[in-house]
Structure formats: structure tokens, C-alpha cells
Amino acid sequence: MKYPPTAAQARVTEIFSSLQGEGTHLGEKHLFIRFEECHIHCGYCDELDKGGRVMTQDEVLAEVDRLETIEGPHGFISFTGGEPLLYLEFIKPLAAALREKGFRIYLETNGILWPALKEMIAVVDLVAMDMKPASVTGEPNFDRDHRKFLEIAKSKETFIKIIVCKTLVEKEYLDEIEIVREIAPETPVVLVPLSAEIEGHEDPELMRLLRHLQTAGARRIRDVRIVPRFHKILKIK
Ligand code: SF4
């Protein structure tokens, strides 16, 4: 990592109050803590160029308290990024301190760093994990890690997010659905269209693909949803 974190400090891109824009808690008011770096580079990522600044645990806690007072209550504190699990040494005690204050912790993660998840699952309330098809990200296949990750995550409320664009190879998608079916078949899978157009409902080809994947997935597991990124539609952070 460019800036190795410690238990005392980490690089934080931003802390802000907004609506949850993705997944099964869509539209809830959450307080977001965004960490700076990621260990992979998805071709579509729009977060990696955002710089951060060093913050201590006390500074983060003070900012959370300030925003909670002005804009709260928030349903969850969302750790996001980048990849928050890169900051295990920092976020584990932070999550514990926030839970002591009565907050619930929502961990938004790429679903790869399962040893770190294992270390901190006890202080997480909800895991929003990605499964990343290589045909969408341009990165290697992470299914072995996704499998181990879900094994750990399933002890808490969990949902899985799969980004879909027209380059998606269906077999990769079905392999990921199969992992869910084997390990935690009740887990909701959320298909997220990667397209500015579909968020305005104007790409029939992508919409057809999404409906096809939803049907194929729902023949194997119980809950497969199509949920566009709400914050992109509303043009909010
Ligand atoms: S895992 Fe998330 S933060 Fe990391 S590169 Fe991919 S989209 Fe960006």
C-alpha cells in the first residue's frame, strides 16, 4: 500500500451523510466513511483518483458525532472505499468504538480479503460484498476468495452485489451464483447495471441481459434482484 495504515491513523477520503444508493438497504440514511486505497483496479472504478487525508481514530469519531448531531439519525455507519478491509488495524477498533455508541456497522467490500474479514466479523452488522466477474472488471477471477469470504460473512446479514455490463460472460456469473447456492442460498444477490444509460432506463440490450441473468439466477437461488445505483440516478454523493 502507498500509505500503510496503523491502529492509530488511516487515510480517509471523505466522511459524509447520504442515502444508501445500492443493495438491499437502498434509500436508507447512512453515514459513510470512505477509505482511500484499493488493492485491485476494476476498469470501471470511479473512486481510485480521489485523494485522502490522514485521520486519527479520535478525529473520525469526532466527525461522526458531529454529522450524527446535525444530520442524524443514521441507520448504519458504512465503511466504504476503496477497500476498507485494507485498513483492518484501524477499522476494527473503530467499528468496536462506534458499536459501543450504539451505531450499526455496514461493511462495503470487494469480497476478496477474507482473512481480514475473519478478524473483524464480530464487530460488523452487515456485509455488502461484491462478486467480481473478470469479464466485467478486467481483473483476475476471485471466485476462490469470494467463496471463503462468503463462508465467513454469512454469520451476519449479507448481500452480494454483481456489476453487470454487456461484456459479462454468463458462465462466470453462473459460477458465482453456484457459490452462493452452495454456501448461503438465502443470500440476496443484487445485479447492478454498469451504464449511465440504464440508470436512465435507456439501454434495452442491457436491460434484456439483466432480466435474463435474473431469471437464470432465480432458478438456482431464491433472491436475485436488479437494483440500479440510486445515488447516480439522483445525482447525489
Ligand atoms: S474493488 Fe471497488 S474500489 Fe476497488 S477498484 Fe474495484 S470498484 Fe474500485
Residues whose N, C-alpha, C, O or C-beta is under 5 A from the ligand:
A	BS01	SF4	C38 I40 H41 C42 C45 E47 G81 G82 E83 N110
